[in-house]
């Protein structure tokens, strides 16, 4: 005997609330009360007993394209599905799914088909992230932003996109400090679900879940290391405090070679930034600037802020303001009269 939840589903327009009641049933079923039965419910209602473990959020998530783009306003497809299931989000907030996605969700929820919400984006051909290898400085920020681990690279090494894994989410564009990533349409005129298959959606969900599991393991390992380090330092600190006259060793001054290395690093990064600025100016002149820079999630914005802080610490502020300021402050030099 399996426990189930009996719910009453009414026709659109009934506008009547009925209390839910728990029942027991060997199998799930969907039926109308027999004629003359005193169920206390109108005859227009259908009684459904749900005994399987698939929730409404699960069914909604199955209908999403799994690009994990956050354009819906949520951190991933699963949180959005849960929000739609409880009614805190509308079912027309997924641009990658497009009009077909809205139709699928409306059919599942028993609601009318409505247009895609333009505040979340527009339906478009599926793009692919392409990294300009000549501009990439190996900062790894795009790797950290990618929700499906579709970018391969290492610190201070050139990065590349694994085309088969890229979902076209745009999330790698905003964190890049040198604007070396372009989103190139690869599906022609096909948009929405016409540009994306169920097999691709399934693979994208699996890669996202694997990434989340890896990040959780890394967080747990980091916490364990911090706890072990704290436990190891506590006895040593107590022993040092018990011995009078014992002080911490003085910090040695940095060697001249380390200063030269920092100067070289700043010069390399500054040169890369200058190349990126020139390319950005060319793209802006052509009307092809970076995409998805307005709806940036809090995590991605934190990465951008961290990158800017590192650039300030290295003394590689933007060249344009630094060069414009002296020009504004310098007094006008009088011209010598022509003979």
Long-range contacts (C-beta under 8 A, 24 or more apart in sequence): 1-25, 1-26, 2-26, 2-27, 2-51, 3-51, 4-28, 4-49, 4-50, 4-51, 5-49, 5-50, 6-47, 6-48, 6-49, 7-47, 7-48, 7-50, 8-41, 8-45, 8-46, 8-47, 8-48, 9-45, 9-46, 9-48, 9-110, 10-42, 10-44, 10-45, 11-44, 11-45, 12-110, 12-111, 14-42, 14-44, 14-45, 16-42, 18-45, 23-49, 25-49, 25-51, 27-51, 28-52, 55-85, 56-85, 57-81, 57-82, 57-84, 57-85, 59-108, 60-84, 60-85, 60-91, 60-105, 60-108, 60-109, 61-205, 63-97, 63-101, 63-104, 63-105, 63-108, 64-94, 64-97, 64-101, 64-201, 65-94, 65-96, 65-97, 65-101, 65-167, 65-193, 65-196, 65-201, 65-204, 66-167, 66-201, 66-202, 66-204, 66-205, 66-208, 67-96, 67-167, 67-168, 67-169, 67-196, 67-204, 68-147, 68-148, 68-167, 68-169, 68-204, 68-208, 69-95, 69-96, 69-147, 69-167, 69-168, 69-169, 69-170, 69-171, 70-169, 70-171, 70-295, 70-297, 71-95, 71-96, 71-120, 71-121, 71-292, 71-295, 72-120, 73-120, 73-295, 75-297, 75-299, 76-147, 76-208, 77-205, 77-208, 84-109, 90-114, 90-117, 92-116, 92-117, 92-120, 93-117, 93-120, 94-120, 95-120, 95-121, 95-122, 95-123, 95-124, 96-126, 96-167, 96-168, 96-192, 96-196, 97-192, 97-193, 98-123, 98-191, 98-192, 98-193, 98-194, 99-123, 99-192, 100-192, 100-193, 100-194, 101-192, 101-193, 121-295, 123-191, 123-192, 124-185, 124-191, 125-185, 125-186, 125-187, 125-188, 125-189, 125-190, 125-191, 125-195, 126-168, 126-185, 126-186, 126-187, 126-190, 126-191, 126-195, 126-196, 127-168, 127-170, 127-183, 127-184, 127-185, 127-186, 127-291, 128-161, 128-163, 128-166, 128-168, 128-183, 128-184, 128-185, 128-186, 129-161, 129-166, 129-168, 129-170, 129-172, 129-173, 129-181, 129-182, 129-183, 129-184, 130-161, 130-181, 130-182, 130-183, 130-184, 131-158, 131-159, 131-160, 131-161, 131-180, 131-181, 132-180, 132-181, 132-182, 132-279, 133-158, 133-160, 134-180, 134-275, 135-178, 135-179, 135-180, 135-272, 135-275, 135-276, 135-279, 136-178, 136-180, 137-177, 137-178, 137-268, 137-269, 137-272, 139-176, 139-177, 139-178, 139-307, 141-175, 141-176, 141-177, 141-303, 141-304, 141-307, 142-172, 142-175, 142-176, 142-181, 144-175, 144-303, 145-171, 145-172, 145-174, 145-175, 145-299, 145-300, 145-303, 146-171, 146-172, 147-171, 147-208, 147-211, 148-204, 148-207, 148-208, 148-211, 149-207, 149-210, 149-211, 150-207, 165-203, 165-204, 165-207, 167-200, 167-204, 170-291, 170-292, 171-292, 171-297, 171-300, 173-290, 173-291, 173-292, 173-293, 174-290, 174-292, 174-293, 174-296, 174-300, 174-304, 175-300, 175-303, 175-304, 175-307, 177-273, 177-276, 177-304, 177-307, 177-308, 177-311, 178-272, 178-273, 178-275, 178-276, 179-276, 179-279, 179-280, 179-283, 179-290, 180-276, 180-279, 181-290, 182-288, 183-291, 183-292, 262-314, 265-314, 266-314, 266-315, 266-316, 269-311, 269-314, 269-316, 270-316, 270-319, 273-316, 273-318, 273-319, 274-319, 277-319, 277-320
